[in-house]
Amino acid sequence: MLPKIVAIKKRISDNLYEPTVLLDPPDDVNVTTQEIFGPVVCLYSYSDRNEAIDKANSLPYAFQAAVFTNNLETTLDTVNKLNATAVMVNDHTAFRVDWMPFGGRDSSGIGMGGIPYSMDEMTREKMMVIKSDVL
C-alpha cells in the first residue's frame, strides 16, 4: 500500500520529487522506516499521543522532531519523552542557529555539530601542574 500524496508539484527525475507531503504512510515503507534526505514530510494521524511518541521512538534514528501544540504541559511532556537531539515546538525542523547542537543520536550519526561542539572536537585538552616555591 502506497502512502497518500497530499501535496506534490512534480517528479523531477526517477528518484527526485519537488517538496512532497505524504499522509499516513504505512509502517513498513522506506519513508517511515528510514531517514529521508530531501524535501519530504510525512504526516501520521494518531489518537493517542503516547502511542505516537512510542512509534517515533521505535526507529533506530533520532535526529530532530517537531511538536505542534499550544498546551505547555503537553509540550514539556512530549519533548521530554521524544528521543531526539532537538525538538522544535510550533515550527518545522529546518530551524538552525550556529550555537545549537546539530546531529543525531543512535543510528543518525556520530557526534554533534555546531560551533561549540566542533571546537570541542578539534581541541585536545592538556593539564599542566607546576610545583614551585616561587609562585
Contacts in CASP RR format, 6 or more apart in sequence:
PFRMAT RR
TARGET T0000
AUTHOR 0000-0000-0000
METHOD contacts of the structure
MODEL  1
MLPKIVAIKKRISDNLYEPTVLLDPPDDVNVTTQEIFGPVVCLYSYSDRN
EAIDKANSLPYAFQAAVFTNNLETTLDTVNKLNATAVMVNDHTAFRVDWM
PFGGRDSSGIGMGGIPYSMDEMTREKMMVIKSDVL
1 26 0 8 1.000
2 26 0 8 1.000
2 29 0 8 1.000
3 22 0 8 1.000
3 23 0 8 1.000
3 24 0 8 1.000
3 25 0 8 1.000
3 26 0 8 1.000
3 29 0 8 1.000
3 31 0 8 1.000
3 42 0 8 1.000
4 22 0 8 1.000
4 23 0 8 1.000
4 24 0 8 1.000
5 20 0 8 1.000
5 21 0 8 1.000
5 22 0 8 1.000
5 23 0 8 1.000
6 21 0 8 1.000
6 22 0 8 1.000
6 23 0 8 1.000
6 43 0 8 1.000
7 19 0 8 1.000
7 20 0 8 1.000
7 21 0 8 1.000
8 17 0 8 1.000
8 18 0 8 1.000
8 19 0 8 1.000
8 20 0 8 1.000
8 21 0 8 1.000
9 17 0 8 1.000
9 18 0 8 1.000
9 19 0 8 1.000
10 17 0 8 1.000
10 18 0 8 1.000
11 17 0 8 1.000
11 18 0 8 1.000
12 18 0 8 1.000
17 39 0 8 1.000
17 40 0 8 1.000
18 39 0 8 1.000
19 39 0 8 1.000
19 40 0 8 1.000
20 39 0 8 1.000
20 40 0 8 1.000
20 41 0 8 1.000
21 40 0 8 1.000
21 41 0 8 1.000
21 42 0 8 1.000
21 43 0 8 1.000
22 31 0 8 1.000
22 40 0 8 1.000
22 41 0 8 1.000
22 42 0 8 1.000
22 43 0 8 1.000
23 42 0 8 1.000
23 43 0 8 1.000
23 45 0 8 1.000
24 43 0 8 1.000
24 44 0 8 1.000
24 45 0 8 1.000
25 31 0 8 1.000
25 32 0 8 1.000
25 42 0 8 1.000
25 44 0 8 1.000
26 32 0 8 1.000
27 33 0 8 1.000
27 55 0 8 1.000
31 40 0 8 1.000
31 42 0 8 1.000
32 42 0 8 1.000
33 59 0 8 1.000
34 61 0 8 1.000
35 61 0 8 1.000
35 63 0 8 1.000
35 108 0 8 1.000
36 42 0 8 1.000
41 92 0 8 1.000
44 52 0 8 1.000
44 55 0 8 1.000
46 52 0 8 1.000
46 55 0 8 1.000
49 74 0 8 1.000
49 78 0 8 1.000
50 81 0 8 1.000
53 78 0 8 1.000
53 81 0 8 1.000
53 82 0 8 1.000
56 65 0 8 1.000
56 82 0 8 1.000
56 83 0 8 1.000
57 81 0 8 1.000
57 82 0 8 1.000
57 83 0 8 1.000
60 106 0 8 1.000
60 107 0 8 1.000
61 104 0 8 1.000
61 106 0 8 1.000
61 107 0 8 1.000
61 108 0 8 1.000
62 83 0 8 1.000
62 84 0 8 1.000
62 85 0 8 1.000
62 104 0 8 1.000
62 105 0 8 1.000
62 106 0 8 1.000
62 107 0 8 1.000
62 108 0 8 1.000
63 84 0 8 1.000
63 85 0 8 1.000
63 93 0 8 1.000
63 103 0 8 1.000
63 104 0 8 1.000
63 105 0 8 1.000
63 108 0 8 1.000
64 84 0 8 1.000
64 85 0 8 1.000
64 86 0 8 1.000
64 87 0 8 1.000
64 88 0 8 1.000
64 93 0 8 1.000
65 82 0 8 1.000
65 84 0 8 1.000
65 86 0 8 1.000
65 87 0 8 1.000
65 88 0 8 1.000
65 93 0 8 1.000
66 87 0 8 1.000
66 88 0 8 1.000
66 89 0 8 1.000
66 91 0 8 1.000
66 92 0 8 1.000
66 93 0 8 1.000
67 74 0 8 1.000
67 75 0 8 1.000
67 78 0 8 1.000
67 79 0 8 1.000
67 82 0 8 1.000
67 87 0 8 1.000
67 88 0 8 1.000
67 89 0 8 1.000
67 90 0 8 1.000
68 89 0 8 1.000
68 90 0 8 1.000
69 75 0 8 1.000
69 78 0 8 1.000
69 89 0 8 1.000
69 90 0 8 1.000
70 90 0 8 1.000
75 89 0 8 1.000
78 87 0 8 1.000
79 87 0 8 1.000
79 89 0 8 1.000
83 105 0 8 1.000
83 106 0 8 1.000
84 105 0 8 1.000
85 101 0 8 1.000
85 102 0 8 1.000
85 103 0 8 1.000
85 104 0 8 1.000
85 105 0 8 1.000
85 108 0 8 1.000
85 112 0 8 1.000
86 93 0 8 1.000
86 100 0 8 1.000
86 101 0 8 1.000
86 102 0 8 1.000
88 95 0 8 1.000
96 102 0 8 1.000
98 114 0 8 1.000
98 115 0 8 1.000
99 114 0 8 1.000
99 115 0 8 1.000
99 116 0 8 1.000
100 114 0 8 1.000
101 112 0 8 1.000
101 113 0 8 1.000
101 114 0 8 1.000
101 117 0 8 1.000
102 112 0 8 1.000
102 113 0 8 1.000
102 114 0 8 1.000
102 117 0 8 1.000
103 109 0 8 1.000
103 111 0 8 1.000
103 112 0 8 1.000
103 113 0 8 1.000
104 111 0 8 1.000
104 112 0 8 1.000
111 117 0 8 1.000
111 121 0 8 1.000
END
